[in-house]
């Protein structure tokens, strides 16, 4: 079960980073605010899963409970760092990479 939580944290982090980065690259930096909404929603889901999991392991040892608590905190750090990484990558891409979109002309170039 706890491995599943770790994998979901990693997948959620990658999903958050990719979504935020692609939205900002496609539509502008202001669209990075949607990434904040994703970040907050992922953090709320993580908190709910943490509460549910901690209720489920009533008979576990204190060490197992502490480990589970740290894993959920690690997921929160993964999500936060993923969002920050998307901002850093956006800045680097905008500074050093020029993206040019060329559309083919349906009947040849005009002029």
C-alpha positions in Angstrom: 0.0 0.0 0.0 2.7 2.5 0.9 4.6 1.8 -2.3 1.4 2.7 -4.2 1.3 6.1 -2.3 4.9 6.8 -3.3 4.2 6.0 -6.9 1.2 8.2 -6.9 3.2 11.1 -5.4 5.8 10.7 -8.2 3.2 10.5 -10.9 1.3 13.4 -9.5 4.5 15.5 -9.4 5.4 14.7 -13.0 1.8 15.4 -14.1 1.8 18.7 -12.2 5.1 19.8 -13.7 4.3 18.8 -17.3 0.8 20.4 -17.2 2.0 23.6 -15.7 5.0 23.9 -18.0 3.0 23.1 -21.2 0.3 25.5 -20.3 2.8 28.3 -19.7 4.7 27.6 -22.9 1.5 27.4 -25.0 -0.5 30.3 -23.5 1.9 32.5 -21.5 3.2 32.8 -17.9 -0.2 33.8 -16.4 -1.5 30.3 -17.2 0.9 29.0 -14.6 -1.7 30.0 -12.0 -3.7 27.0 -13.1 -0.7 25.0 -11.9 -1.3 26.5 -8.5 -4.9 25.1 -8.6 -3.5 21.7 -9.5 -0.9 22.0 -6.7 -3.5 22.8 -4.1 -5.9 20.1 -5.2 -3.1 17.5 -5.2 -2.0 18.6 -1.7 -5.6 18.4 -0.4 -6.0 14.9 -1.9 -2.6 13.9 -0.2 -3.9 15.2 3.2 -7.1 13.2 2.9 -5.2 10.0 1.9 -2.9 10.6 4.8 -5.7 10.9 7.3 -7.5 7.8 5.9 -4.2 5.8 5.9 -3.3 6.8 9.4 -6.8 5.7 10.6 -6.4 2.4 8.8 -3.1 1.4 10.5 -4.3 1.6 14.1 -2.5 -1.6 15.2 0.8 -0.7 13.5 4.0 0.0 15.4 4.9 3.6 16.2 7.9 3.3 13.8 5.5 2.3 11.0 3.2 5.2 11.7 6.2 7.6 11.7 7.4 6.2 8.4 4.0 6.5 6.8 3.7 10.1 8.0 7.2 10.9 6.5 6.2 9.3 3.2 3.1 11.5 2.9 5.2 14.6 3.8 7.7 13.5 1.1 4.8 13.5 -1.4 4.0 17.0 -0.5 7.6 18.0 -1.0 7.6 16.3 -4.4 4.6 18.2 -5.5 6.0 21.6 -4.3 9.3 21.0 -6.0 7.6 19.8 -9.2 5.7 23.1 -9.4 8.9 25.1 -8.7 10.8 23.1 -11.3 8.2 23.9 -13.9 8.7 27.6 -13.2 12.5 27.2 -13.5 12.2 25.2 -16.7 9.8 27.8 -18.2 12.3 30.5 -17.4 15.2 28.6 -18.9 13.2 27.7 -22.1 12.1 31.3 -22.6 15.6 32.6 -22.1 17.6 30.1 -24.2 15.3 28.5 -26.6 13.4 30.2 -29.4 10.3 28.3 -30.4 9.2 29.0 -34.0 5.9 27.6 -35.3 5.8 27.4 -39.1 2.4 26.6 -40.7 2.3 25.2 -44.2 0.6 27.3 -46.8 -2.4 25.4 -48.3 -1.9 26.9 -51.8 1.7 28.1 -51.6 3.2 31.3 -50.2 1.4 34.5 -50.8 3.2 37.2 -52.8 
